[in-house]
């Protein structure tokens, strides 16, 4: 009978008449195979790439959690396509079943990769260094000292002085050092999993909201008090901590000394008062210095001007009154705002520009030449027509859809734009009444956020960095000293590139040679 070679184990050949015995594939075998595939590092990397790709639709299509009006508008403009997109949960990407499945599989894969390595590392810590290879000369660093009946005690002392784990077995010394490298590696990966878990839980349990607050206005921390609110899918807005916040004054300091930085802002200060549990306190919010309230952090993210405007109809009745937030368009605070007057006999809107310090460009167009209030002027273009507020859909207060509207002032209407200085009042064209520019207030854009996992994210991030540093600076080495009848062999092996490995082998060989002269 012919001898079967190892390479022929699972190959059918004509010269062999023996049947091939294949292992039985049970459910347990399949489950073991699937688990090994899932917990391989290759699978973890593919899942990480797949998760990044799965997040892309969330930036392409509007999401119900962040932009419900955008979803409604998408359904209106693309009704058939929107139905199919909704079936695949593309308007709820981050809470969809398929995105959650990828996220969960990634965690299982990472944990399955790391946990077995912890057990292997523990066994390496408590067990003796491994036996020397049969042929030490094949190792990266090798020295041979021709000494008969050598005393190996210098090698043992050398290893112990340098904190190596040492085992003496017969005529062989085994030494190992650098377990901290694998400990750092495991700390890095475990902490990385911790970061991902903390970020995931933080995204589910947090909330983030925005509110533009004009001087003198008060914000109440409830769902209706926000301009926009994005809660995590596990956060209940009923749990918003009850407090109120009033913007008393907003001020900006500009650089007036440095010619290269002239008129650039140096500091922003929002003086506020907040009431929590019946107690009112004063506070100052600055950039990168948020106001911290239990379960809420309030950041200053923007600012600008809010001209105080009054609109009256031809009978003198007030149809609009109050400060209007104007959005800055340049560093000198040339600002754009929209005034919508739906309660007038004829609906109309005004697209206006505000200039804190009015000046002119070479083209003759108005602009602001300084960001502070020196010579404030308001310029208005007027449009008559339906404002689109009757369909029940929320509209952007900073946009005026002029489609289907008639321009009666400014542009190509034949009537000049209305120009107002503080305190001035002028008549509106087309019998729309009058408009008055009463004054200017400042506004602040505030971000109110809460994330219960912030501290854990920080802790795991620090541990991740610590593990990475330990892993990079700690060398992992194994050394063997083997005594034969006529010589002593010294060899070493490192887990990664180690420039000092050859020097250590030479020092061990030198110490043995010196002792046995």
C-alpha positions as CSV (number, residue, x, y, z in Angstrom):
1,X,0.0,0.0,0.0
2,X,1.3,3.4,-1.0
3,X,2.2,5.9,1.8
4,X,-0.2,8.9,1.9
5,X,1.6,12.2,1.8
6,X,0.3,15.2,3.9
7,X,-0.4,17.2,0.8
8,X,-2.7,14.4,-0.5
9,X,-4.9,14.4,2.6
10,X,-8.0,15.9,0.9
11,X,-7.1,15.2,-2.7
12,X,-8.6,12.3,-4.7
13,X,-5.9,10.5,-6.7
14,X,-6.3,7.5,-9.0
15,X,-3.3,5.7,-7.5
16,X,-5.0,5.6,-4.1
17,X,-7.9,3.3,-3.6
18,X,-8.6,4.4,0.0
19,X,-11.7,6.4,0.7
20,X,-11.3,9.9,2.0
21,X,-12.8,10.4,5.4
22,X,-14.4,13.9,5.6
23,X,-15.3,15.3,9.0
24,X,-19.0,15.5,9.8
25,X,-20.3,19.1,9.6
26,X,-22.8,19.5,12.4
27,X,-24.6,22.7,13.5
28,X,-22.0,23.1,16.2
29,X,-19.2,23.0,13.6
30,X,-21.0,25.6,11.5
31,X,-21.5,27.8,14.4
32,X,-17.9,27.5,15.4
33,X,-16.8,28.4,11.9
34,X,-19.1,31.4,11.8
35,X,-17.9,32.7,15.1
36,X,-14.2,32.4,14.0
37,X,-15.0,34.3,10.8
38,X,-16.9,37.0,12.7
39,X,-14.2,37.5,15.4
40,X,-11.3,37.7,13.0
41,X,-9.5,41.1,12.7
42,X,-10.1,41.0,8.9
43,X,-13.9,40.9,9.5
44,X,-13.6,43.7,12.0
45,X,-11.9,45.9,9.5
46,X,-14.4,45.1,6.8
47,X,-17.3,45.9,9.3
48,X,-15.6,49.2,10.2
49,X,-15.4,50.1,6.5
50,X,-19.0,49.0,6.0
51,X,-20.2,51.2,8.9
52,X,-18.5,54.2,7.4
53,X,-20.2,53.5,4.0
54,X,-23.6,52.9,5.7
55,X,-23.4,56.4,7.3
56,X,-23.1,58.1,3.9
57,X,-26.9,58.2,3.1
58,X,-27.4,60.0,6.4
59,X,-25.5,63.0,4.9
60,X,-27.3,62.8,1.5
61,X,-30.9,62.5,2.5
62,X,-32.6,64.6,5.2
63,X,-33.1,62.7,8.5
64,X,-36.3,62.8,10.5
65,X,-34.4,63.2,13.8
66,X,-32.6,66.4,12.7
67,X,-34.6,67.8,9.8
68,X,-38.3,66.7,9.7
69,X,-39.3,69.6,7.5
70,X,-36.6,68.5,5.0
71,X,-38.2,65.0,4.9
72,X,-41.7,66.5,4.4
73,X,-40.3,68.6,1.5
74,X,-38.6,65.6,0.0
75,X,-41.8,63.6,0.0
76,X,-43.6,66.6,-1.6
77,X,-41.0,67.0,-4.4
78,X,-40.3,63.3,-5.0
79,X,-43.3,61.4,-3.8
80,X,-42.6,58.1,-5.6
81,X,-38.8,58.0,-4.8
82,X,-39.4,59.0,-1.2
83,X,-41.7,56.1,-0.6
84,X,-39.0,53.6,-1.7
85,X,-36.3,55.4,0.2
86,X,-38.5,55.3,3.3
87,X,-38.9,51.6,2.9
88,X,-35.2,51.2,3.2
89,X,-35.2,53.6,6.2
90,X,-32.9,56.1,4.5
91,X,-34.6,58.9,6.3
92,X,-33.8,57.3,9.6
93,X,-30.3,55.9,8.8
94,X,-28.7,56.0,12.3
95,X,-31.7,54.3,14.0
96,X,-32.4,51.9,11.1
97,X,-32.3,48.1,11.6
98,X,-29.5,47.6,9.1
99,X,-27.2,50.3,10.5
100,X,-27.8,49.0,14.0
101,X,-27.0,45.5,12.8
102,X,-23.7,46.6,11.3
103,X,-22.8,48.5,14.5
104,X,-23.7,45.5,16.7
105,X,-21.7,43.1,14.6
106,X,-18.7,45.4,14.7
107,X,-18.8,45.4,18.5
108,X,-19.2,41.7,18.7
109,X,-16.3,41.2,16.3
110,X,-14.0,43.6,18.2
111,X,-14.8,42.1,21.6
112,X,-14.4,38.6,20.1
113,X,-11.0,39.6,18.8
114,X,-9.8,41.1,22.1
115,X,-11.1,38.8,24.8
116,X,-9.3,35.6,23.7
117,X,-6.1,37.6,23.6
118,X,-6.5,38.5,27.3
119,X,-6.5,34.9,28.2
120,X,-3.5,34.1,26.1
121,X,-1.6,37.1,27.6
122,X,-2.5,36.0,31.1
123,X,-1.1,32.5,30.4
124,X,2.1,34.0,29.0
125,X,2.5,36.1,32.2
126,X,2.2,33.2,34.6
127,X,4.1,30.6,32.5
128,X,7.9,30.2,32.0
129,X,9.6,31.4,28.9
130,X,9.4,28.9,26.0
131,X,12.1,26.5,25.2
132,X,14.9,27.5,22.8
133,X,14.6,26.6,19.1
134,X,16.6,23.6,17.9
135,X,18.9,25.7,15.7
136,X,19.7,29.0,17.5
137,X,21.9,30.2,14.7
138,X,18.8,30.9,12.5
139,X,17.5,33.6,14.9
140,X,18.0,37.3,14.0
141,X,20.8,37.8,16.6
142,X,23.2,35.0,17.5
143,X,26.6,34.7,19.2
144,X,28.7,31.6,19.8
145,X,31.4,31.5,22.5
146,X,34.0,28.7,22.4
147,X,34.2,27.7,26.0
148,X,34.1,24.2,27.4
149,X,32.2,23.6,30.7
150,X,31.2,27.2,31.0
151,X,29.6,28.8,34.0
152,X,26.3,30.5,33.0
153,X,25.7,32.4,36.3
154,X,26.8,35.7,34.7
155,X,24.0,35.4,32.2
156,X,21.4,34.7,34.9
157,X,22.6,37.7,36.9
158,X,22.5,39.8,33.7
159,X,18.9,38.9,33.1
160,X,17.7,39.4,36.6
161,X,19.3,42.8,37.0
162,X,17.3,43.9,33.9
163,X,14.0,42.5,35.2
164,X,13.8,39.6,32.7
165,X,11.7,36.6,33.6
166,X,14.2,33.8,33.8
167,X,13.9,30.0,33.8
168,X,16.9,27.6,34.0
169,X,16.2,24.2,32.5
170,X,19.2,21.8,32.4
171,X,21.9,23.5,30.3
172,X,19.6,26.1,29.0
173,X,18.6,29.6,30.2
174,X,15.4,31.1,28.9
175,X,14.7,34.8,29.4
176,X,11.8,36.9,28.4
177,X,10.9,40.6,28.8
178,X,8.4,43.1,27.5
179,X,5.1,41.7,28.6
180,X,4.0,45.4,29.1
181,X,4.0,45.7,25.3
182,X,1.2,43.2,24.9
183,X,-0.5,44.7,28.0
184,X,-0.5,48.1,26.3
185,X,-1.7,46.5,23.1
186,X,-4.7,45.0,24.9
187,X,-5.3,48.2,26.9
188,X,-5.4,50.1,23.5
189,X,-7.9,47.7,22.0
190,X,-10.1,47.3,25.0
191,X,-10.2,51.1,25.5
192,X,-11.0,51.6,21.8
193,X,-14.0,49.3,22.3
194,X,-14.9,51.4,25.4
195,X,-14.7,54.6,23.4
196,X,-17.0,53.2,20.7
197,X,-19.5,52.0,23.4
198,X,-19.4,55.3,25.2
199,X,-19.9,57.2,22.0
200,X,-22.8,55.0,21.0
201,X,-24.5,55.3,24.3
202,X,-23.8,59.0,24.4
203,X,-25.4,59.4,21.0
204,X,-28.5,57.5,22.2
205,X,-28.8,59.3,25.6
206,X,-27.8,62.8,24.7
207,X,-29.6,65.8,23.2
208,X,-28.4,68.9,21.4
209,X,-30.5,72.0,20.8
210,X,-30.0,75.5,19.4
211,X,-31.6,78.8,20.3
212,X,-31.1,82.3,19.0
213,X,-31.7,84.7,21.8
214,X,-32.0,88.5,21.5
215,X,-31.1,90.8,24.3
216,X,-33.9,90.9,26.8
217,X,-35.4,87.6,25.7
218,X,-35.8,84.5,27.9
219,X,-35.3,80.9,26.9
220,X,-37.2,78.2,28.8
221,X,-35.7,74.7,28.6
222,X,-38.6,72.7,27.1
223,X,-39.1,71.2,23.7
224,X,-41.1,74.3,22.5
225,X,-38.3,76.7,23.6
226,X,-35.7,75.5,21.0
227,X,-35.3,76.7,17.5
228,X,-34.0,73.2,16.7
229,X,-33.7,70.1,19.0
230,X,-32.1,66.8,18.2
231,X,-32.6,64.3,21.0
232,X,-31.0,60.8,21.0
233,X,-33.4,58.0,20.3
234,X,-33.2,56.9,24.0
235,X,-33.6,60.4,25.4
236,X,-37.1,61.5,26.4
237,X,-37.6,65.3,26.0
238,X,-39.9,65.2,29.1
239,X,-36.6,64.7,31.1
240,X,-35.2,68.1,30.1
241,X,-34.1,69.8,33.3
242,X,-36.4,72.8,34.0
243,X,-34.5,76.1,33.9
244,X,-34.8,79.5,32.2
245,X,-32.1,81.7,30.7
246,X,-32.3,85.4,30.0
247,X,-29.8,87.2,27.8
248,X,-29.2,90.5,29.5
249,X,-26.4,91.9,27.4
250,X,-24.1,90.9,24.6
251,X,-20.8,92.7,23.8
252,X,-17.8,92.3,21.6
253,X,-14.3,93.7,22.0
254,X,-12.5,94.6,18.8
255,X,-8.7,95.0,18.2
256,X,-8.0,98.7,17.6
257,X,-4.2,98.7,18.2
258,X,-2.8,96.1,15.8
259,X,-2.9,97.4,12.2
260,X,-2.7,93.9,10.7
261,X,-5.6,92.7,12.9
262,X,-7.6,96.0,13.0
263,X,-11.3,95.7,13.8
264,X,-11.1,91.9,14.3
265,X,-13.0,90.6,17.4
266,X,-10.9,89.7,20.4
267,X,-13.6,88.6,22.8
268,X,-17.3,87.8,22.9
269,X,-19.3,88.1,26.2
270,X,-22.9,87.1,26.8
271,X,-24.1,88.3,30.2
272,X,-27.0,86.1,31.3
273,X,-29.1,85.3,34.3
274,X,-30.6,81.8,34.8
275,X,-33.1,80.4,37.1
276,X,-32.8,76.9,38.4
277,X,-34.9,75.3,41.2
278,X,-36.3,78.8,42.1
279,X,-32.8,80.3,42.5
280,X,-31.6,83.0,40.0
281,X,-27.9,83.6,39.4
282,X,-25.8,85.7,37.1
283,X,-23.3,84.2,34.7
284,X,-21.0,85.1,31.8
285,X,-20.8,82.9,28.7
286,X,-17.7,83.2,26.4
287,X,-16.3,81.2,23.5
288,X,-15.0,77.9,24.9
289,X,-16.3,78.9,28.3
290,X,-19.8,77.4,28.5
291,X,-22.3,77.8,31.3
292,X,-22.6,74.5,33.0
293,X,-26.0,73.6,34.5
294,X,-26.9,70.1,35.8
295,X,-27.6,68.0,32.7
296,X,-26.9,70.9,30.3
297,X,-24.0,72.8,28.9
298,X,-24.7,76.1,27.2
299,X,-22.2,77.2,24.5
300,X,-21.8,80.5,22.7
301,X,-21.6,79.7,19.0
302,X,-22.5,82.9,17.2
303,X,-23.7,86.5,17.4
304,X,-25.0,89.4,15.3
305,X,-27.5,92.3,15.2
306,X,-31.2,92.3,15.5
307,X,-32.7,95.6,14.3
308,X,-36.0,96.6,16.1
309,X,-38.6,97.2,13.4
310,X,-42.3,98.2,13.5
311,X,-44.6,97.8,10.5
312,X,-48.0,99.6,10.3
313,X,-50.8,99.4,7.8
314,X,-52.4,102.5,6.1
315,X,-54.7,102.9,9.1
316,X,-51.8,103.0,11.6
317,X,-52.4,99.5,13.0
318,X,-49.3,97.6,13.9
319,X,-48.9,94.5,11.7
320,X,-45.4,93.6,12.8
321,X,-43.2,94.6,15.7
322,X,-40.0,93.5,17.3
323,X,-36.3,92.8,16.8
324,X,-35.4,90.7,13.7
325,X,-32.3,88.5,13.7
326,X,-30.0,89.4,10.8
327,X,-27.4,86.9,9.8
328,X,-23.8,88.3,9.3
329,X,-22.5,88.0,5.7
330,X,-18.9,89.2,6.2
331,X,-16.4,90.1,8.9
332,X,-17.7,93.7,9.1
333,X,-21.1,92.4,10.0
334,X,-23.0,93.3,6.8
335,X,-26.1,91.3,7.7
336,X,-29.1,89.9,5.8
337,X,-32.5,89.5,7.3
338,X,-36.1,88.7,6.3
339,X,-39.3,90.4,7.6
340,X,-42.5,88.5,6.9
341,X,-45.8,90.4,7.4
342,X,-48.7,87.8,7.0
343,X,-51.2,89.9,9.1
344,X,-51.3,92.9,6.8
345,X,-54.3,93.4,4.4
346,X,-52.0,92.3,1.6
347,X,-49.3,89.8,2.6
348,X,-45.8,91.0,1.9
349,X,-42.2,90.4,2.9
350,X,-39.0,92.4,3.0
351,X,-35.5,91.2,2.3
352,X,-33.3,93.6,4.1
353,X,-29.6,94.4,4.6
354,X,-28.2,95.9,7.8
355,X,-25.0,97.9,7.8
356,X,-23.6,98.7,11.3
357,X,-21.3,101.3,9.8
358,X,-22.5,102.1,6.3
359,X,-20.1,102.7,3.4
360,X,-19.9,102.1,-0.3
361,X,-17.9,99.9,-2.6
362,X,-16.4,101.1,-5.8
363,X,-19.4,99.6,-7.6
364,X,-21.7,101.9,-5.6
365,X,-23.2,99.1,-3.6
366,X,-23.6,99.6,0.1
367,X,-21.6,97.7,2.6
368,X,-20.4,97.8,6.2
369,X,-16.9,99.2,6.7
370,X,-16.7,98.5,10.5
371,X,-18.4,95.8,12.6
372,X,-19.5,98.0,15.5
373,X,-22.4,100.4,15.6
374,X,-21.1,103.7,14.3
375,X,-23.5,104.7,11.6
376,X,-26.2,101.9,11.3
377,X,-28.4,101.9,8.2
378,X,-31.1,99.5,7.1
379,X,-31.9,98.8,3.4
380,X,-35.1,97.0,2.4
381,X,-36.4,95.3,-0.8
382,X,-40.2,94.8,-0.6
383,X,-42.1,91.8,-2.2
384,X,-45.9,91.5,-2.3
385,X,-47.7,88.1,-2.5
386,X,-48.4,84.9,-0.6
387,X,-45.7,84.0,1.9
388,X,-46.5,80.3,1.9
389,X,-47.5,80.1,5.5
390,X,-50.9,78.7,5.0
391,X,-50.0,75.0,4.1
392,X,-49.1,74.2,7.7
393,X,-45.4,73.5,7.0
394,X,-42.7,75.2,8.9
395,X,-40.6,77.6,6.9
396,X,-37.2,79.0,7.3
397,X,-37.4,82.4,9.0
398,X,-34.2,83.5,7.4
399,X,-35.4,82.8,3.8
400,X,-38.0,84.6,1.7
401,X,-39.3,82.5,-1.2
402,X,-40.0,85.3,-3.8
403,X,-41.3,82.9,-6.4
404,X,-44.7,84.1,-7.5
405,X,-44.3,87.4,-5.6
406,X,-44.1,90.9,-7.0
407,X,-41.2,93.2,-6.1
408,X,-42.4,96.7,-5.4
409,X,-39.3,98.3,-3.9
410,X,-35.6,97.7,-4.8
411,X,-34.0,95.8,-7.6
412,X,-35.7,96.2,-11.0
413,X,-39.1,97.3,-9.5
414,X,-38.6,100.9,-10.6
415,X,-38.7,102.1,-7.0
416,X,-35.6,102.5,-4.9
417,X,-35.0,100.3,-1.9
418,X,-36.1,101.8,1.4
419,X,-33.2,103.2,3.4
420,X,-33.6,103.8,7.1
421,X,-31.4,105.2,9.8
422,X,-32.2,104.6,13.5
423,X,-35.3,106.5,14.5
424,X,-36.5,107.0,10.9
425,X,-40.0,106.1,9.6
426,X,-40.9,105.8,5.9
427,X,-44.0,105.0,3.8
428,X,-44.1,101.6,2.0
429,X,-45.0,101.5,-1.7
430,X,-48.2,100.0,-3.1
431,X,-50.3,101.2,-0.2
432,X,-48.7,98.7,2.3
433,X,-48.4,101.2,5.1
434,X,-45.2,102.3,6.8
435,X,-42.0,100.9,8.4
436,X,-40.0,102.3,11.3
437,X,-36.5,101.5,12.4
438,X,-36.5,102.0,16.2
439,X,-33.1,100.7,17.3
440,X,-30.6,97.8,17.3
441,X,-30.2,95.0,19.7
442,X,-27.6,92.2,19.8
443,X,-28.3,88.5,19.6
444,X,-26.4,85.4,20.6
445,X,-26.6,81.9,19.1
446,X,-26.6,79.3,21.9
447,X,-26.0,75.6,21.8
448,X,-27.5,73.6,24.7
449,X,-26.1,70.1,24.9
450,X,-26.1,67.1,27.3
451,X,-24.1,63.9,27.0
452,X,-24.0,61.7,30.0
453,X,-21.1,59.7,28.6
454,X,-18.7,62.6,28.0
455,X,-16.5,61.7,31.0
456,X,-16.3,58.0,30.0
457,X,-15.3,59.0,26.4
458,X,-12.5,61.1,27.9
459,X,-11.4,58.3,30.3
460,X,-11.4,55.7,27.5
461,X,-9.6,58.1,25.1
462,X,-6.9,58.7,27.7
463,X,-6.5,55.0,28.3
464,X,-6.4,54.4,24.5
465,X,-3.6,56.9,24.1
466,X,-1.8,55.4,27.2
467,X,-2.0,51.9,25.8
468,X,-0.7,53.1,22.4
469,X,2.3,54.8,24.0
470,X,3.1,51.7,26.1
471,X,2.8,49.5,23.1
472,X,5.2,51.7,21.0
473,X,7.9,52.3,23.5
474,X,8.1,48.8,25.1
475,X,10.3,46.2,23.3
476,X,9.3,42.5,23.6
477,X,12.3,40.2,23.7
478,X,13.2,36.6,24.2
479,X,16.7,35.4,24.8
480,X,18.2,31.9,25.1
481,X,21.6,30.8,26.4
482,X,22.5,27.1,25.6
483,X,25.5,25.4,26.9
484,X,27.1,22.5,24.9
485,X,30.1,20.4,25.5
486,X,32.5,22.8,23.8
487,X,30.7,26.2,23.5
488,X,27.9,28.5,24.7
489,X,25.3,29.8,22.2
490,X,23.4,33.1,22.8
491,X,20.5,34.1,20.6
492,X,17.6,36.5,20.8
493,X,14.3,37.2,19.1
494,X,12.1,40.3,19.2
495,X,8.5,40.7,18.3
496,X,9.2,43.8,16.3
497,X,12.2,45.6,15.0
498,X,14.6,46.1,17.9
499,X,17.9,48.0,17.4
500,X,19.3,47.1,20.8
501,X,18.8,43.3,20.4
502,X,22.3,42.7,18.9
503,X,23.9,44.8,21.6
504,X,22.2,42.7,24.4
505,X,23.3,39.4,22.9
506,X,26.9,40.7,22.7
507,X,26.8,41.9,26.3
508,X,25.5,38.5,27.5
509,X,28.2,36.7,25.5
510,X,30.9,39.1,26.8
511,X,29.8,38.5,30.4
512,X,30.0,34.8,30.0
513,X,33.4,34.9,28.3
514,X,34.8,37.2,31.0
515,X,33.6,34.9,33.8
516,X,35.1,31.8,32.2
517,X,38.6,33.1,31.3
